[in-house]
Amino acid sequence: MKKINTVGVVGAGTMGSALAQKFAQEGFNVILADRALEYVNKGIAGINSVLSEGVEKKVFTQAQIEGYLANVTGTENLSDLKVCDIVIEAIYEDFNAKSDLFKQLSGIVSSDAILATNTSSFSVTELSAALTDPSRFIGLHYFFHAAKNRLVEIIPGDKTSKETIQAAHRFSVQSGKDPIYTKDAYGFTVNRFFVPWLNESVRLLAETDVPKNLIDSICMKTFGIGMGPFALMNATGVPIALHAQRTLEFYGHAYKVALLLEKQVESKQEWDIIDSNKMITEKEVNEVNDRMLGCIFYVCSQLLEEKVCSAIDLNKGAKIGLKWKKGPIDLMIKYGEVEVKRLVEKYAAFYREQVPTGISAKNWDLEFVTLTKSENRAIITINRPEDLNALNEEVMKQLDAKFSLAESDSKIETIFITGSGKAFVAGADIRFFVNNLKNNTIDNIVTFTKYGQNVFEKIDKSPKKVVSILNGLALGGGLELALCADEIYALPKVNLAFPETGIGIYPALGGTQRSALRIGKGLAKYLILSGKNLTAKEAEEIGLIDKLITSDEMFELLEGGKLPELSKKEHSGKWLAYSDLYKKNKYNSILEGTYQNGGLEKEEIEKLVKTMRFRAPVAMRFAEDLIDEANGPASELDKLVAIFSTEDALLGLSSIGQRVEYQGK
């Protein structure tokens, strides 16, 4: 497997400099190249400006940005890229210019270096013809702003090797991106549906009396987005929408560029989105929705029919790359097969196009949990990064099914559980709890929790060796899932916590029991009653995880590497003092100041008291009792109705991210 340490980026414009910034932030050595140093220097100055804004917003420290900038060097000589393990082209969209560049790079970089294009419109296979070895060429299509937007489309060409695809995937994850896979078809996945959606809004403007600002507002509501199509075109550049749409025209009449879009680009003006006093009719709202939804459903049905991408990647493309609250598949499921079919047929008839066969609901299955097997090991990945892999009914059901498949395979000896994106699992889906509390259907919460306990018990008691690899946030239910494993490894940037008592409830998927078995009752109480956010290093110190590993080591383990030798962790004096405090005292004694101290500084205890005063009293009492009684995970179900019936539970679950004062009832 090609290991990537040094990254070359050709093109120091907006996209290229943003990519260089992101790669530098993730610890890669970056060489930013352009045809003249003035462009390179401008790009690096832009990186400095963006990072400095981050310091002002307290996202970064000054020391951090100095470190990031130290990872970037600039050059006007392509020959300086010979040391790169991967070179990504991010120049303007001109096929001949890109081909000429790759011809030059092909003779400069080492024979095993990967060459990648960030093209948004050209064929990866056609571009690869410029290389002497097209097997090491791939498409990596990033999205604006590339230093912040986590989406990348991975597009193999016809001759891209399996090793290049695997290396590109590893690099994408290590550089902080959420990759989706797409066939080498014009528009790939996201632009294929998003650009025609923009184009359709312009057609509507030309054909109806609905003004731009109202088309925007209708779309914002229907698609759950912060900006409508006209505002988005203004933000990204109206000419870009025109250029992208032209590359799609060969797909048919429905993809033809709107004449008004051409005129707008000729005017060199942004869309004038003024507030309109026009009173829009229900008929006009329906017309806008039918056309805009019809466009999305039509194109996405084609994508599914042509197998350009999977349903889950199609959804992720919209939710991660475009920041839509609901992806195309979510919308299809919401409206139902009958209504989707009506809208697609209406849209196809309007443009005299054939109705795609991908319209069927059987194509809408979302695989939130994946299972891959390699020799004697199975890898289960929670694959819902746009929602931080939060556990809901469907995710739990798929986890159960995939684990059962892995466990029943006699060839499998070790089952790995990990996550995709920024999180391992960031807890349960809070919306599920809130909706059921507001609908007075606590029984649904009990049913979900019982089922979740059964799934976790199956994992815990499995005769196979189970290993959790924490790639990101492990909070609440995610930490409870991790604790079901025989061994737990974590990347250095991982954070772990039981936040439940701070949102009015307690861990109910075995957290009060398995944490105590692993690190002792005292430290389990400390974590659950204080909600302490542990770094991976701290979690290793107390034995909550077994070992810190690098991202390279994570991939090596998942690809067949040997599991490391583990040694038993002995708690240090600091952790022993925390443990002693909570073993000797009830939480109320700590709050009231009548505790027996086992060695903690008074200031530290005062910090704990301050923290616990903002946590729900009933939840803390129940959690403390459950840990003390140690009657196993099923005992957590006994107090479930009681805790979710409290006013504090609804208040806490409805106020995520806000500090609230609990009344203890």
C-alpha positions as CSV (number, residue, x, y, z in Angstrom):
1,M,0.0,0.0,0.0
2,K,1.4,3.4,-1.0
3,K,2.0,5.5,2.1
4,I,1.4,9.2,1.6
5,N,3.5,11.7,3.5
6,T,4.2,14.5,1.0
7,V,1.3,16.0,-1.1
8,G,1.7,18.2,-4.2
9,V,-1.1,20.6,-5.2
10,V,-0.9,22.2,-8.6
11,G,-2.9,25.4,-8.8
12,A,-2.7,28.0,-6.0
13,G,-6.1,29.5,-6.6
14,T,-9.1,29.3,-4.3
15,M,-9.5,25.5,-4.5
16,G,-5.8,24.6,-4.6
17,S,-4.8,26.8,-1.6
18,A,-7.8,25.5,0.4
19,L,-6.7,21.9,-0.3
20,A,-3.1,22.8,0.7
21,Q,-4.4,24.3,3.9
22,K,-6.4,21.2,4.8
23,F,-3.7,18.8,4.0
24,A,-1.2,20.9,6.1
25,Q,-3.7,20.9,9.0
26,E,-3.8,17.2,8.9
27,G,0.0,16.9,9.2
28,F,1.0,16.3,5.6
29,N,4.0,18.0,4.0
30,V,2.5,20.1,1.2
31,I,4.1,21.6,-1.9
32,L,1.9,24.2,-3.5
33,A,2.8,24.9,-7.1
34,D,1.7,27.3,-9.8
35,R,3.1,28.8,-13.0
36,A,4.5,31.9,-11.2
37,L,5.6,32.6,-7.6
38,E,3.2,35.6,-7.4
39,Y,0.3,33.2,-7.6
40,V,1.9,30.8,-5.1
41,N,2.6,33.6,-2.6
42,K,-1.0,34.9,-3.1
43,G,-2.3,31.4,-2.3
44,I,-0.2,31.0,0.8
45,A,-1.2,34.5,1.9
46,G,-4.8,33.4,1.5
47,I,-4.2,30.3,3.7
48,N,-2.6,32.5,6.3
49,S,-5.7,34.9,6.2
50,V,-8.2,32.0,6.6
51,L,-6.2,30.5,9.5
52,S,-5.8,33.9,11.2
53,E,-9.6,34.2,11.1
54,G,-9.7,30.9,12.8
55,V,-7.5,32.2,15.6
56,E,-9.8,35.2,16.1
57,K,-12.8,32.7,16.4
58,K,-10.7,30.6,18.8
59,V,-10.8,27.6,16.4
60,F,-7.0,27.5,16.3
61,T,-4.2,28.9,18.4
62,Q,-1.4,31.0,17.0
63,A,1.1,28.2,17.6
64,Q,-1.1,25.8,15.7
65,I,-1.3,28.0,12.6
66,E,2.4,28.5,12.7
67,G,2.8,24.7,12.6
68,Y,0.3,24.4,9.7
69,L,2.1,27.1,7.7
70,A,5.4,25.4,8.3
71,N,4.0,22.3,6.6
72,V,3.5,24.3,3.3
73,T,6.2,25.2,0.8
74,G,5.6,27.0,-2.5
75,T,7.2,26.6,-5.9
76,E,6.9,27.6,-9.5
77,N,8.9,24.7,-10.7
78,L,7.0,21.4,-11.3
79,S,10.3,19.5,-10.9
80,D,10.1,20.2,-7.2
81,L,7.1,17.8,-7.1
82,K,9.3,14.8,-7.7
83,V,9.4,14.0,-4.0
84,C,5.6,13.9,-3.7
85,D,3.7,10.7,-3.0
86,I,0.5,12.1,-4.5
87,V,0.0,15.2,-6.7
88,I,-3.5,16.7,-7.1
89,E,-4.2,19.0,-10.0
90,A,-6.5,22.0,-9.1
91,I,-6.1,24.3,-12.2
92,Y,-8.8,25.8,-14.3
93,E,-11.3,23.6,-16.2
94,D,-9.6,23.3,-19.5
95,F,-9.1,19.7,-20.9
96,N,-6.0,20.5,-22.9
97,A,-4.3,22.4,-20.1
98,K,-5.0,19.5,-17.7
99,S,-3.7,16.9,-20.1
100,D,-0.5,18.9,-20.8
101,L,0.1,19.2,-17.1
102,F,-0.3,15.5,-16.5
103,K,2.1,14.7,-19.4
104,Q,4.7,16.8,-17.6
105,L,4.0,15.4,-14.2
106,S,4.1,11.8,-15.5
107,G,7.8,12.3,-16.3
108,I,8.6,14.1,-13.0
109,V,7.1,12.1,-10.1
110,S,8.3,8.6,-9.0
111,S,6.8,5.6,-10.8
112,D,4.6,4.7,-7.7
113,A,3.4,8.3,-7.1
114,I,-0.4,8.8,-7.5
115,L,-1.6,11.5,-9.8
116,A,-5.1,12.9,-9.2
117,T,-7.4,15.4,-10.9
118,N,-9.9,17.6,-9.1
119,T,-11.9,18.1,-12.3
120,S,-15.6,18.7,-11.9
121,S,-16.6,18.1,-15.5
122,F,-14.1,16.0,-17.5
123,S,-13.8,12.3,-17.9
124,V,-11.1,10.8,-15.6
125,T,-10.4,8.0,-18.1
126,E,-10.0,10.5,-21.0
127,L,-7.6,12.6,-18.9
128,S,-5.6,9.5,-17.9
129,A,-4.6,9.0,-21.6
130,A,-1.9,11.7,-21.0
131,L,-0.1,9.5,-18.5
132,T,2.4,6.8,-19.4
133,D,0.9,4.7,-16.6
134,P,-2.9,5.4,-16.2
135,S,-3.2,2.8,-13.4
136,R,-1.9,5.4,-10.9
137,F,-4.4,8.1,-12.0
138,I,-7.6,8.8,-10.2
139,G,-10.2,11.6,-9.8
140,L,-10.5,13.3,-6.4
141,H,-13.3,15.9,-6.7
142,Y,-13.4,18.2,-3.7
143,F,-16.1,20.7,-2.8
144,F,-16.1,24.4,-1.7
145,H,-14.7,25.4,0.8
146,A,-12.2,22.6,0.5
147,A,-10.5,23.3,3.8
148,K,-13.9,23.0,5.6
149,N,-16.2,20.8,3.4
150,R,-15.5,17.2,4.2
151,L,-16.9,15.6,1.0
152,V,-14.6,14.2,-1.7
153,E,-15.8,12.1,-4.7
154,I,-13.4,9.3,-5.5
155,I,-13.6,8.6,-9.3
156,P,-11.5,5.7,-10.6
157,G,-10.8,5.7,-14.3
158,D,-11.1,2.6,-16.5
159,K,-7.5,1.7,-15.9
160,T,-7.1,2.9,-12.3
161,S,-5.5,0.1,-10.2
162,K,-7.1,-1.4,-7.1
163,E,-4.0,-0.3,-5.1
164,T,-4.4,3.3,-6.3
165,I,-8.1,3.3,-5.2
166,Q,-7.2,1.9,-1.8
167,A,-4.4,4.4,-1.3
168,A,-6.7,7.3,-2.4
169,H,-9.3,6.1,0.1
170,R,-6.8,5.9,2.9
171,F,-5.4,9.4,2.0
172,S,-8.9,10.9,1.9
173,V,-9.7,9.6,5.4
174,Q,-6.4,10.7,6.8
175,S,-6.8,14.1,5.3
176,G,-10.1,14.6,7.1
177,K,-12.5,13.9,4.2
178,D,-15.6,11.8,3.9
179,P,-15.2,9.9,0.6
180,I,-18.0,8.7,-1.6
181,Y,-17.4,6.5,-4.7
182,T,-18.8,7.4,-8.2
183,K,-18.4,6.0,-11.7
184,D,-16.5,8.0,-14.2
185,A,-19.6,9.6,-15.8
186,Y,-19.9,13.3,-16.6
187,G,-21.0,15.3,-13.6
188,F,-20.0,12.3,-11.4
189,T,-22.7,12.2,-8.6
190,V,-23.3,15.5,-6.9
191,N,-23.0,17.9,-9.9
192,R,-25.1,15.5,-12.0
193,F,-28.2,16.3,-9.9
194,F,-27.2,19.6,-8.3
195,V,-26.3,21.6,-11.4
196,P,-29.5,20.6,-13.3
197,W,-31.4,21.7,-10.2
198,L,-29.8,25.1,-10.4
199,N,-30.6,25.2,-14.1
200,E,-34.2,24.2,-13.5
201,S,-34.7,27.2,-11.2
202,V,-33.7,29.5,-14.0
203,R,-36.1,27.8,-16.4
204,L,-38.9,28.3,-13.9
205,L,-38.0,32.0,-13.6
206,A,-38.3,32.4,-17.4
207,E,-41.5,30.4,-17.7
208,T,-43.5,31.5,-14.7
209,D,-44.4,34.7,-12.8
210,V,-42.7,33.5,-9.6
211,P,-39.8,35.8,-8.7
212,K,-36.3,34.7,-7.8
213,N,-36.5,35.3,-4.1
214,L,-39.7,33.3,-3.8
215,I,-38.3,30.4,-5.8
216,D,-35.3,30.5,-3.4
217,S,-37.6,30.6,-0.3
218,I,-39.7,27.7,-1.5
219,C,-36.6,25.6,-2.3
220,M,-35.1,26.4,1.1
221,K,-38.2,25.1,2.9
222,T,-38.7,22.0,0.7
223,F,-35.0,20.9,0.6
224,G,-34.0,22.0,4.1
225,I,-31.2,24.3,2.9
226,G,-29.9,27.6,4.0
227,M,-29.7,29.2,0.6
228,G,-31.9,28.9,-2.5
229,P,-30.6,28.2,-6.0
230,F,-30.2,31.8,-7.1
231,A,-28.4,32.8,-3.9
232,L,-26.1,29.7,-4.3
233,M,-25.3,30.7,-7.9
234,N,-24.3,34.2,-6.7
235,A,-22.1,32.7,-3.9
236,T,-20.2,30.2,-6.1
237,G,-20.3,32.2,-9.4
238,V,-23.0,32.2,-12.1
239,P,-20.6,31.3,-14.9
240,I,-19.6,28.1,-13.0
241,A,-23.2,27.0,-13.1
242,L,-23.3,27.6,-16.9
243,H,-20.1,25.8,-17.6
244,A,-21.1,22.8,-15.4
245,Q,-24.5,22.5,-17.1
246,R,-23.0,22.6,-20.6
247,T,-20.9,19.5,-19.8
248,L,-24.1,17.7,-19.0
249,E,-26.1,18.6,-22.1
250,F,-25.4,15.4,-23.9
251,Y,-27.6,13.5,-21.4
252,G,-30.7,14.9,-23.1
253,H,-33.1,17.7,-23.6
254,A,-33.9,17.9,-19.8
255,Y,-30.2,18.9,-19.3
256,K,-30.1,21.8,-21.9
257,V,-28.8,25.0,-20.6
258,A,-31.5,27.6,-19.8
259,L,-31.3,30.5,-22.2
260,L,-31.8,32.9,-19.4
261,L,-28.7,31.5,-17.6
262,E,-26.6,32.2,-20.7
263,K,-27.9,35.8,-20.8
264,Q,-27.2,36.3,-17.2
265,V,-23.6,35.2,-17.7
266,E,-23.2,37.5,-20.7
267,S,-24.4,40.4,-18.5
268,K,-21.5,39.6,-16.1
269,Q,-23.9,40.3,-13.2
270,E,-25.1,38.3,-10.2
271,W,-28.8,37.5,-9.9
272,D,-30.7,40.4,-8.5
273,I,-32.5,38.8,-5.6
274,I,-34.7,41.5,-4.3
275,D,-37.6,41.1,-1.9
276,S,-40.9,40.9,-3.8
277,N,-44.2,42.0,-2.7
278,K,-45.9,39.5,-5.0
279,M,-48.4,37.3,-3.2
280,I,-47.7,33.8,-4.4
281,T,-50.6,31.3,-4.9
282,E,-50.7,27.8,-3.6
283,K,-50.8,26.7,-7.3
284,E,-47.5,28.5,-7.9
285,V,-45.9,26.9,-4.9
286,N,-46.9,23.5,-6.1
287,E,-45.6,24.2,-9.5
288,V,-42.2,25.2,-8.2
289,N,-42.1,22.2,-5.9
290,D,-43.2,19.8,-8.7
291,R,-40.5,21.0,-11.1
292,M,-37.7,21.2,-8.6
293,L,-38.4,17.9,-6.9
294,G,-39.2,16.4,-10.2
295,C,-35.8,17.4,-11.5
296,I,-34.0,15.9,-8.5
297,F,-36.0,12.7,-8.5
298,Y,-35.6,12.3,-12.3
299,V,-31.8,12.8,-12.3
300,C,-31.2,10.7,-9.2
301,S,-33.4,7.9,-10.6
302,Q,-31.1,7.9,-13.6
303,L,-28.0,7.8,-11.4
304,L,-29.4,4.8,-9.6
305,E,-30.4,3.1,-12.9
306,E,-26.9,3.7,-14.3
307,K,-25.3,2.5,-11.1
308,V,-23.2,5.7,-11.0
309,C,-23.2,5.5,-7.2
310,S,-24.9,3.8,-4.3
311,A,-28.1,5.2,-2.7
312,I,-26.1,6.0,0.5
313,D,-23.4,7.8,-1.3
314,L,-26.0,9.8,-3.3
315,N,-27.5,10.9,0.0
316,K,-24.2,11.7,1.6
317,G,-23.2,13.8,-1.4
318,A,-26.1,16.1,-0.8
319,K,-25.9,16.2,3.0
320,I,-22.2,16.5,3.4
321,G,-21.2,18.3,0.2
322,L,-24.2,20.6,-0.2
323,K,-25.3,20.8,3.4
324,W,-28.9,19.7,2.6
325,K,-30.7,18.6,5.7
326,K,-32.4,15.8,3.7
327,G,-30.6,14.0,0.9
328,P,-32.4,12.9,-2.4
329,I,-33.1,9.4,-1.0
330,D,-34.5,10.9,2.2
331,L,-36.8,13.0,0.1
332,M,-37.9,10.1,-2.0
333,I,-38.7,8.1,1.1
334,K,-40.5,11.0,2.6
335,Y,-42.8,11.5,-0.5
336,G,-43.2,7.8,-1.2
337,E,-42.9,5.8,-4.4
338,V,-46.3,6.8,-5.8
339,E,-45.7,10.5,-5.5
340,V,-42.1,10.2,-6.7
341,K,-43.3,8.3,-9.7
342,R,-45.9,11.0,-10.4
343,L,-43.3,13.8,-10.2
344,V,-40.7,12.0,-12.3
345,E,-43.3,11.0,-15.0
346,K,-44.5,14.6,-15.1
347,Y,-41.0,16.0,-15.4
348,A,-40.0,13.5,-18.1
349,A,-43.2,14.2,-20.1
350,F,-42.5,18.0,-19.8
351,Y,-39.1,17.5,-21.5
352,R,-40.3,14.5,-23.7
353,E,-37.7,12.2,-22.0
354,Q,-37.9,8.5,-21.1
355,V,-38.9,7.7,-17.5
356,P,-35.8,6.1,-15.8
357,T,-36.2,2.6,-14.3
358,G,-34.3,3.6,-11.2
359,I,-37.5,5.3,-9.9
360,S,-38.3,2.1,-8.0
361,A,-38.3,2.2,-4.1
362,K,-36.2,-1.0,-4.1
363,N,-33.3,1.2,-5.2
364,W,-33.6,3.5,-2.1
365,D,-32.1,1.2,0.5
366,L,-29.6,3.1,2.7
367,E,-26.8,1.0,4.0
368,F,-25.8,2.7,7.2
369,V,-23.7,-0.2,8.4
370,T,-21.3,-2.0,6.1
371,L,-19.7,-5.4,6.4
372,T,-16.5,-6.4,4.6
373,K,-14.6,-9.6,5.0
374,S,-10.9,-10.4,4.4
375,E,-9.5,-13.8,5.2
376,N,-10.2,-14.4,8.9
377,R,-11.4,-10.9,9.9
378,A,-14.6,-9.0,9.4
379,I,-14.9,-5.2,9.4
380,I,-18.2,-3.6,10.5
381,T,-18.3,0.2,9.8
382,I,-21.0,2.6,11.0
383,N,-21.5,4.6,7.8
384,R,-23.6,7.6,8.7
385,P,-21.0,10.4,8.9
386,E,-23.3,13.2,8.1
387,D,-25.1,12.5,11.4
388,L,-21.9,11.5,13.3
389,N,-23.0,7.9,13.0
390,A,-25.7,8.4,15.6
391,L,-27.7,5.3,16.6
392,N,-31.3,5.1,15.6
393,E,-33.7,2.2,15.0
394,E,-32.5,1.5,11.5
395,V,-28.8,1.8,12.4
396,M,-29.3,-0.6,15.3
397,K,-31.2,-3.1,13.1
398,Q,-28.4,-3.0,10.5
399,L,-25.7,-3.4,13.1
400,D,-27.5,-6.4,14.5
401,A,-27.8,-8.0,11.0
402,K,-24.2,-7.3,10.0
403,F,-22.8,-8.6,13.3
404,S,-24.9,-11.7,13.0
405,L,-23.5,-12.3,9.5
406,A,-20.0,-11.9,10.6
407,E,-20.4,-14.0,13.7
408,S,-22.0,-16.9,11.8
409,D,-19.1,-17.1,9.3
410,S,-16.9,-20.0,10.5
411,K,-13.9,-18.4,8.7
412,I,-14.1,-15.2,10.7
413,E,-12.0,-15.1,13.9
414,T,-11.9,-11.3,14.6
415,I,-14.6,-8.8,14.1
416,F,-13.6,-5.1,14.0
417,I,-16.2,-2.3,14.7
418,T,-15.3,1.2,13.6
419,G,-17.0,4.3,12.2
420,S,-16.6,6.6,9.2
421,G,-16.0,10.4,9.3
422,K,-15.4,12.4,12.4
423,A,-17.1,10.0,14.8
424,F,-17.0,6.4,15.9
425,V,-20.5,6.9,17.2
426,A,-21.6,10.2,18.8
427,G,-24.4,8.6,20.8
428,A,-28.0,7.9,20.1
429,D,-30.2,10.0,17.7
430,I,-31.6,12.6,20.1
431,R,-34.4,13.4,17.6
432,F,-35.9,10.0,18.2
433,F,-36.1,10.6,22.0
434,V,-37.5,14.1,21.7
435,N,-40.2,13.1,19.1
436,N,-41.4,10.2,21.3
437,L,-41.4,12.3,24.5
438,K,-43.5,15.0,22.7
439,N,-45.8,12.4,21.3
440,N,-46.1,10.7,24.8
441,T,-44.8,7.4,23.3
442,I,-42.1,6.5,25.8
443,D,-42.9,2.8,25.1
444,N,-41.1,3.3,21.8
445,I,-38.0,4.5,23.7
446,V,-38.2,1.4,25.9
447,T,-38.6,-0.9,22.9
448,F,-35.6,0.7,21.2
449,T,-33.4,0.5,24.3
450,K,-34.3,-3.2,25.0
451,Y,-33.5,-4.1,21.4
452,G,-30.2,-2.1,21.6
453,Q,-29.3,-3.9,24.8
454,N,-29.9,-7.3,23.1
455,V,-27.7,-6.3,20.2
456,F,-24.9,-5.0,22.5
457,E,-25.2,-8.2,24.7
458,K,-24.7,-10.3,21.5
459,I,-21.6,-8.4,20.7
460,D,-20.3,-8.6,24.3
461,K,-20.9,-12.3,24.6
462,S,-19.7,-13.2,21.1
463,P,-17.4,-16.2,20.9
464,K,-15.4,-14.3,18.3
465,K,-12.8,-11.8,19.2
466,V,-14.3,-8.3,18.9
467,V,-12.2,-5.2,18.6
468,S,-13.4,-1.6,18.6
469,I,-11.3,0.9,16.7
470,L,-12.4,4.4,17.7
471,N,-11.7,6.7,14.8
472,G,-13.5,9.7,16.2
473,L,-16.0,10.9,18.8
474,A,-17.2,8.1,21.1
475,L,-20.0,9.6,23.1
476,G,-22.9,8.0,25.1
477,G,-24.2,5.1,23.2
478,G,-21.1,5.1,21.0
479,L,-18.9,4.6,24.1
480,E,-21.3,1.9,25.3
481,L,-20.9,0.1,22.0
482,A,-17.1,0.3,22.2
483,L,-17.2,-1.2,25.7
484,C,-18.8,-4.4,24.3
485,A,-15.5,-5.2,22.6
486,D,-12.7,-7.4,24.0
487,E,-10.1,-4.8,23.0
488,I,-10.5,-1.1,22.3
489,Y,-8.0,1.0,20.3
490,A,-8.3,4.7,19.6
491,L,-6.7,7.4,17.4
492,P,-5.0,10.2,19.3
493,K,-7.6,12.8,18.4
494,V,-10.5,10.8,19.8
495,N,-12.7,12.2,22.6
496,L,-14.8,10.0,24.9
497,A,-17.6,10.9,27.3
498,F,-20.8,9.9,28.9
499,P,-22.8,13.1,28.5
500,E,-26.2,11.7,29.4
501,T,-26.7,13.1,32.9
502,G,-26.1,16.5,31.4
503,I,-29.1,16.1,29.1
504,G,-31.5,14.7,31.7
505,I,-31.0,10.9,31.3
506,Y,-28.5,8.2,32.1
507,P,-26.5,5.6,30.0
508,A,-29.0,2.8,29.3
509,L,-27.2,0.6,26.8
510,G,-24.9,-1.0,29.4
511,G,-22.8,2.1,30.1
512,T,-23.3,2.1,33.9
513,Q,-22.3,-1.6,34.1
514,R,-19.6,-2.2,31.5
515,S,-17.7,1.0,32.4
516,A,-17.6,-0.1,36.0
517,L,-16.3,-3.6,35.1
518,R,-13.6,-2.1,33.0
519,I,-12.3,0.8,35.2
520,G,-14.0,0.3,38.5
521,K,-17.1,1.8,40.1
522,G,-15.4,4.9,41.4
523,L,-14.1,6.1,38.0
524,A,-17.3,5.0,36.3
525,K,-19.3,7.3,38.6
526,Y,-16.8,10.1,38.0
527,L,-17.2,9.8,34.2
528,I,-21.0,9.4,34.2
529,L,-21.9,11.9,37.0
530,S,-19.5,14.6,35.8
531,G,-19.7,14.0,32.1
532,K,-16.0,14.4,31.9
533,N,-14.7,14.6,28.3
534,L,-11.7,12.4,28.1
535,T,-8.9,12.7,25.6
536,A,-7.7,9.4,24.1
537,K,-4.5,9.6,26.2
538,E,-6.6,10.1,29.4
539,A,-8.8,7.2,28.4
540,E,-5.8,5.0,27.9
541,E,-4.4,6.1,31.3
542,I,-7.5,4.9,33.1
543,G,-7.9,1.7,31.1
544,L,-11.1,2.8,29.3
545,I,-9.2,2.0,26.0
546,D,-6.4,-0.5,25.6
547,K,-4.0,1.3,23.3
548,L,-3.5,4.5,21.2
549,I,-2.7,3.8,17.6
550,T,-1.9,6.0,14.6
551,S,-4.2,6.2,11.5
552,D,-1.6,4.2,9.6
553,E,-1.7,1.5,12.3
554,M,-5.5,1.6,12.1
555,F,-5.5,0.9,8.4
556,E,-2.9,-1.8,8.8
557,L,-5.0,-3.6,11.4
558,L,-8.1,-3.4,9.2
559,E,-6.1,-4.7,6.3
560,G,-4.8,-7.8,8.1
561,G,-2.1,-6.5,10.4
562,K,-1.3,-8.3,13.7
563,L,-3.0,-7.1,16.8
564,P,-0.5,-5.4,19.2
565,E,0.5,-6.9,22.6
566,L,-1.4,-5.3,25.5
567,S,-0.3,-4.5,29.0
568,K,-2.5,-3.9,32.0
569,K,-2.9,-0.3,33.0
570,E,-2.3,0.8,36.6
571,H,-4.1,3.9,37.6
572,S,-1.9,6.9,38.6
573,G,-2.3,8.9,41.8
574,K,-4.7,11.5,40.1
575,W,-7.1,8.9,38.8
576,L,-6.9,6.9,42.1
577,A,-7.9,10.1,43.9
578,Y,-11.0,10.6,41.6
579,S,-11.9,7.0,42.1
580,D,-11.6,7.2,45.8
581,L,-13.7,10.3,46.1
582,Y,-16.6,8.7,44.2
583,K,-16.3,5.3,45.9
584,K,-16.4,6.8,49.4
585,N,-19.1,9.4,48.8
586,K,-22.5,9.7,47.3
587,Y,-22.8,12.5,44.8
588,N,-25.1,14.5,47.1
589,S,-22.3,14.5,49.8
590,I,-19.9,15.9,47.2
591,L,-22.4,18.6,46.2
592,E,-23.1,19.5,49.9
593,G,-19.4,19.6,50.9
594,T,-19.8,16.8,53.5
595,Y,-17.5,14.3,51.6
596,Q,-14.5,12.3,52.7
597,N,-11.6,13.4,50.5
598,G,-9.1,10.8,49.3
599,G,-6.4,13.1,48.0
600,L,-7.9,15.6,45.5
601,E,-7.1,19.3,45.7
602,K,-10.0,21.3,47.0
603,E,-10.0,23.4,43.8
604,E,-10.5,20.3,41.7
605,I,-13.4,19.1,43.8
606,E,-15.0,22.6,43.5
607,K,-14.7,22.2,39.7
608,L,-16.5,18.9,40.0
609,V,-19.2,20.4,42.1
610,K,-19.8,23.3,39.7
611,T,-20.0,20.8,36.8
612,M,-22.5,18.4,38.6
613,R,-24.8,21.3,39.6
614,F,-25.6,21.6,35.9
615,R,-26.5,18.0,35.6
616,A,-29.9,16.4,36.2
617,P,-30.3,15.3,39.8
618,V,-32.7,12.4,39.1
619,A,-30.4,11.1,36.3
620,M,-27.4,11.3,38.6
621,R,-29.2,9.5,41.4
622,F,-30.4,6.7,39.1
623,A,-26.9,6.3,37.5
624,E,-25.2,6.1,40.9
625,D,-27.7,3.5,42.2
626,L,-27.2,1.4,39.0
627,I,-23.4,1.4,39.4
628,D,-23.5,0.6,43.1
629,E,-26.0,-2.2,42.6
630,A,-24.1,-3.8,39.7
631,N,-27.0,-6.0,38.6
632,G,-25.9,-6.1,34.9
633,P,-27.0,-4.1,31.8
634,A,-30.6,-5.2,31.9
635,S,-31.0,-3.4,35.3
636,E,-30.8,-0.1,33.4
637,L,-34.2,-0.9,31.8
638,D,-35.9,-0.8,35.2
639,K,-35.6,2.9,35.6
640,L,-36.1,3.8,32.0
641,V,-39.8,4.9,32.1
642,A,-39.1,6.9,35.3
643,I,-36.2,8.8,33.8
644,F,-37.9,9.6,30.5
645,S,-41.0,10.7,32.4
646,T,-39.2,13.5,34.2
647,E,-39.5,17.1,33.1
648,D,-35.7,17.3,33.2
649,A,-35.4,14.7,30.4
650,L,-37.5,16.6,28.0
651,L,-35.8,19.9,28.9
652,G,-32.3,18.4,28.5
653,L,-32.9,16.5,25.3
654,S,-34.6,19.5,23.7
655,S,-31.8,21.9,24.7
656,I,-28.7,20.1,23.3
657,G,-25.7,22.6,23.3
658,Q,-27.4,24.9,25.8
659,R,-26.8,25.2,29.5
660,V,-30.0,24.6,31.4
661,E,-31.0,24.5,35.1
662,Y,-32.6,21.3,36.1
663,Q,-35.3,21.2,38.8
664,G,-34.9,17.6,39.8
665,K,-38.4,16.5,38.6
